[in-house]
Amino acid sequence: MAATVRMASVGVDLIVPLTDSKGNPIDLEFATVMTLFMTPPNTETTNPKNATKVGSGKEGQISYRTQAGDLTAPGDWKVQARVQFTNPVRDWYSEIYPLVVAPNLDTVGTVGTFRQAPPRVVLESAASPSY
């Protein structure tokens, strides 16, 4: 089941858990660049966002806090993480996660008044990164 967040929500932490093929968290302690790509429905345009590690990174989770202008269209979004390391050099992408952006009564079709958002939305775990 896809995680759900409301359209135009600001300050929601989108948490992406990254695991290996056995379901163990990937250690991100030494990751240098973490990017979250968000693709709105009915488009191939991605919006890259700078993400951060949750905790020390050993938990295998990255996070991005939504900002004004991020969640502008209701529907089925796609989210993918990219993680880069410099020593040793590694660069890989996660599985693609589904994210449902639900409409609000006062913002259907436009970005309007922001409502109180839940503090965190954890996307469903992917099996393993795509190398």
C-alpha positions as CSV (number, residue, x, y, z in Angstrom):
1,M,0.0,0.0,0.0
2,A,1.3,3.4,-0.9
3,A,1.9,6.1,1.7
4,T,-0.5,9.1,1.6
5,V,0.1,12.8,2.2
6,R,-2.1,15.7,1.5
7,M,-1.6,18.1,-1.4
8,A,0.3,21.3,-0.5
9,S,1.5,19.9,2.8
10,V,4.6,21.6,4.1
11,G,6.9,20.2,6.8
12,V,6.2,16.6,6.2
13,D,9.2,14.3,6.5
14,L,9.2,11.8,3.7
15,I,11.3,8.9,5.1
16,V,12.7,6.4,2.6
17,P,14.0,3.1,4.2
18,L,16.8,1.5,2.1
19,T,17.5,-2.2,2.6
20,D,19.6,-4.9,1.0
21,S,18.2,-8.0,-0.6
22,K,17.9,-9.7,2.8
23,G,15.9,-6.8,4.3
24,N,18.8,-5.4,6.3
25,P,19.2,-1.6,6.5
26,I,21.9,-0.2,4.2
27,D,24.6,1.6,6.2
28,L,24.5,5.2,5.0
29,E,27.0,6.6,7.6
30,F,29.6,7.5,4.9
31,A,27.2,8.6,2.2
32,T,28.1,12.0,0.8
33,V,25.2,12.9,-1.4
34,M,21.5,11.8,-1.0
35,T,18.9,12.9,-3.4
36,L,15.2,12.2,-3.5
37,F,13.5,12.3,-6.9
38,M,9.7,13.0,-6.9
39,T,7.7,12.6,-10.0
40,P,4.1,14.0,-10.1
41,P,1.3,12.0,-11.8
42,N,1.0,12.0,-15.6
43,T,4.5,13.4,-16.2
44,E,8.1,12.1,-16.6
45,T,9.5,15.3,-15.1
46,T,11.3,14.6,-11.8
47,N,12.0,17.1,-9.1
48,P,15.3,16.3,-7.4
49,K,15.5,17.3,-3.7
50,N,18.4,17.2,-1.3
51,A,17.8,14.6,1.3
52,T,19.5,13.9,4.7
53,K,20.3,10.8,6.7
54,V,18.0,9.8,9.5
55,G,20.2,9.6,12.6
56,S,23.7,8.4,12.0
57,G,22.8,6.7,8.8
58,K,23.2,3.2,10.1
59,E,19.4,2.8,10.2
60,G,19.4,2.9,6.4
61,Q,16.9,5.7,6.1
62,I,17.0,9.1,4.3
63,S,14.6,11.9,4.8
64,Y,13.3,14.9,2.9
65,R,11.1,17.6,4.5
66,T,8.4,18.9,2.1
67,Q,8.4,22.6,1.2
68,A,5.9,25.0,-0.4
69,G,5.5,24.1,-4.0
70,D,6.6,20.4,-3.7
71,L,3.2,18.6,-3.6
72,T,1.3,20.6,-6.2
73,A,-0.8,17.9,-7.9
74,P,-3.1,15.2,-6.4
75,G,-2.6,11.7,-7.6
76,D,-0.1,8.8,-7.8
77,W,3.4,10.1,-7.5
78,K,6.7,8.2,-7.8
79,V,9.6,8.6,-5.4
80,Q,13.2,7.3,-5.8
81,A,16.3,7.8,-3.8
82,R,19.9,8.2,-5.1
83,V,22.8,7.7,-2.7
84,Q,26.4,8.5,-3.5
85,F,29.6,7.6,-1.6
86,T,33.1,8.9,-2.4
87,N,35.3,6.4,-0.6
88,P,35.0,3.8,-2.1
89,V,33.1,5.4,-5.0
90,R,29.5,4.1,-5.2
91,D,26.5,5.6,-6.8
92,W,23.1,3.8,-6.8
93,Y,19.4,4.3,-7.0
94,S,16.7,2.7,-4.8
95,E,13.5,1.0,-6.0
96,I,10.7,3.3,-7.0
97,Y,8.2,4.0,-4.2
98,P,4.6,4.9,-4.7
99,L,3.3,8.0,-2.9
100,V,-0.4,9.1,-3.1
101,V,-0.9,12.9,-2.8
102,A,-4.5,13.3,-1.8
103,P,-6.5,16.5,-2.6
104,N,-7.8,19.0,-0.1
105,L,-11.2,20.6,-0.3
106,D,-9.7,24.1,-0.4
107,T,-6.8,23.4,-2.8
108,V,-8.2,21.2,-5.6
109,G,-6.3,22.2,-8.7
110,T,-4.3,25.0,-7.0
111,V,-1.9,25.5,-4.2
112,G,-3.7,27.4,-1.5
113,T,-4.0,27.5,2.3
114,F,-1.6,25.0,3.9
115,R,-3.0,22.7,6.6
116,Q,-1.3,21.0,9.6
117,A,0.5,18.0,8.2
118,P,1.6,14.8,9.9
119,P,5.2,15.0,11.0
120,R,6.4,11.9,9.1
121,V,5.3,9.7,6.2
122,V,7.3,6.5,5.9
123,L,7.3,5.0,2.4
124,E,7.1,1.3,2.1
125,S,10.4,-0.5,2.2
126,A,12.0,-1.6,-1.1
127,A,13.7,-5.0,-1.5
128,S,17.1,-3.7,-2.6
129,P,18.8,-0.8,-4.3
130,S,19.2,-0.9,-8.1
131,Y,22.8,-0.7,-9.1
